[in-house]
Amino acid sequence: MKKLLLALLFLCCAPLAAEAASRFAVCSTTCTWDAASTAMWSASSGGATGASVPGASDTVTLDAATCVGGTTCTVTVNTNVTVQQITMSTCTATTTGCILDFSVNNNNVTLSTAFTSTGTATRVLRMGNGTWTLTSNTGTVWNTQTITNFTLTSNGSTVTFPTGNSTTSVTILTGNVTFNNITFPSGGGEYEFTMSGGLTVTTLVLNGKMTLILDPARTLTVSTLTTNTSSSNPVDIRVQVSGTSSTITAAAGARDVQWLTLTDTTWTTATWTCTNCLNILHNSGITITAPTTSTGGGCILGGWLLWRDMPEHLNDNFPAWLEKAV
């Protein structure tokens, strides 16, 4: 009986796990999102402020009631942010609109579900120079596909997508926006860019053993494309719809990438060279040189590299590989 009473006492005194809460920003002209002040937070759209500052298990919404009276308002962030999701799809106001500003203090942002800003409301996101870390291994983790009246200023920010594994499958709905730095991790998984227009990235970093899927008939513009790849950690780049094409372009100059498998890609403007790469199907505008020696990650057969961990979609083409190689 004594042990039972002690166990019950422990349960009563133990801290309760945080429950997910919805937090709505309410802002009159200017307000500050910091670690302690509850002055701008409500538990309902346009409701009374004083709700707790959003935490890791909470969602944050900037909507049509955020800017009090419809007057342009600016939410300046002054803390590193860790929440489930930030949504500002319907955040709107007169003239400049509803502004979410990370650029003053350059904070880091961690999102366990997604960032979403779609629709036609007048809204502005200033990303600052911090790192935006997206951690969900499934579903749409970034959605700015509809960019009518949306202004994204990427500043010096870095966006990092979830650490890959065999079950990682995420979608990035970009719209025709410009990012500063996008970094994809190694470890496997599929990352699918769906571009309603083109997409511009100042620096795109592909760390090995992953698949990057591009939207058909769209253009990915990069200033710097970095491939941290090897024979045992290649990157597979292909297009969402087999037999269509997606374009990768950069300013004129010599551009060298390595250890890629390429399918349905068109490379333009720069002089592209792909060393130790596989030309699977329908690639143009790039000089592709296959590996010439056996490696720890696979073997060479007639000039073709057969990696132990071939991308799943290449299985259907394997008989063609073998036939061509032999």
C-alpha angles and dihedrals in degrees: 000000000000091000091049092052091049091050092051091048090052092051092049093050098041115104115257119242112256113261120220113261135188115232124193123197116232114187135172106205095306134018139160128234104209137153098265115023119096092186096111102036129098132175090225138036109284090350132138115303125231099086117138121279109265116261139187095294095045136090124225123212130188107189144156090295096051097088103059111233092003092280117143109270136186125212107201114199117220103171140054105268126221114173139132098251144350116210124182101157097126098030104127144153141159124295108346092015134208111342127199106191125194093155098086096064100014096226128183120247128205119190121185094190116018153300113244131186114154136137130058104289118129103255141149132204119193106189100193125204098296131106120266108206120194113194108177113111095203142043130014108334098173125031122179094130096130106053103170106143090356121127119193117189108187097188108180095325128143121213115202122190127213121297105262130242136157093282099043111122116159135165126216113199101196112169116201097312137132123240126190104214128001118185125190119197129229126242103084134282136117125271115191122199110204106189119190086190129356125311127222123199124178094204123013115188120194114190113199133275100036140106123237113197118197129203113251120254093013133115127233109199117197132176093196125017112191120190112193092188141136140178091278095038108044127161123231115212118187143144124261094237114047113235094026125096139234125196128229114192140174137171116287116285141084113307120184124190129169147200097024135140109215130199128173096348130144118202118199147179098009124071099254124200124182113196121197090007138139121235099208104170141334103356124151142174094038133090107231121198118188122218114271103198136050117264141196090255098053145325138271120245116180092331094314122114113224106198118204090230100046114181110264095241091058093065091085089056096048096098088053090050092051093046092050093044093051 
